[in-house]
Amino acid sequence: MSLNERVKVTIRCNSCGERFILRGRKEKGKIDTGFKQCICNNVNDFDIEAHDF
């Protein structure tokens, strides 16, 4: 595993059910996609799954 591993991230909002599929980077055990909030203004309640490319 490299330091900046690219991953495919699926984010599902638990408030409205909207689903987002993004690309991100895994650095030091954390995943960064730049995602801030859902279109329903939810900022905390998500299911997040990461998949390697």
C-alpha positions in Angstrom: 0.0 0.0 0.0 1.4 3.4 -1.0 1.0 6.5 1.1 -1.5 8.1 -1.3 -3.7 5.2 -2.4 -6.6 6.0 -4.6 -10.0 4.5 -3.6 -13.5 4.5 -4.9 -15.9 5.7 -2.1 -19.6 5.2 -1.9 -21.4 7.6 0.5 -25.1 7.0 1.3 -27.1 9.6 3.3 -29.1 8.0 6.1 -31.5 11.0 6.1 -32.8 11.1 2.5 -31.2 8.0 0.9 -29.2 9.9 -1.7 -26.1 8.0 -2.9 -22.8 9.5 -4.0 -19.9 7.7 -5.7 -16.6 9.5 -5.5 -12.9 9.0 -5.9 -10.7 9.8 -3.0 -7.3 9.3 -1.5 -6.4 7.1 1.5 -3.7 8.8 3.6 -2.6 7.5 7.0 -5.8 5.5 7.5 -8.1 8.4 6.7 -10.1 8.8 3.4 -10.3 12.3 1.8 -12.9 12.9 -0.9 -13.7 16.6 -0.3 -17.3 15.6 0.4 -18.9 18.1 2.9 -22.7 17.6 3.0 -25.6 16.0 1.3 -28.2 18.0 -0.8 -30.6 17.6 2.2 -28.1 19.6 4.4 -27.1 16.5 6.4 -23.5 16.7 7.5 -23.2 13.8 10.0 -25.3 10.7 9.3 -23.7 8.7 6.4 -22.8 5.2 5.5 -19.3 5.2 3.9 -17.7 2.3 2.0 -14.3 2.4 0.4 -13.2 0.1 -2.4 -9.7 -0.2 -3.9 -9.4 0.5 -7.7 
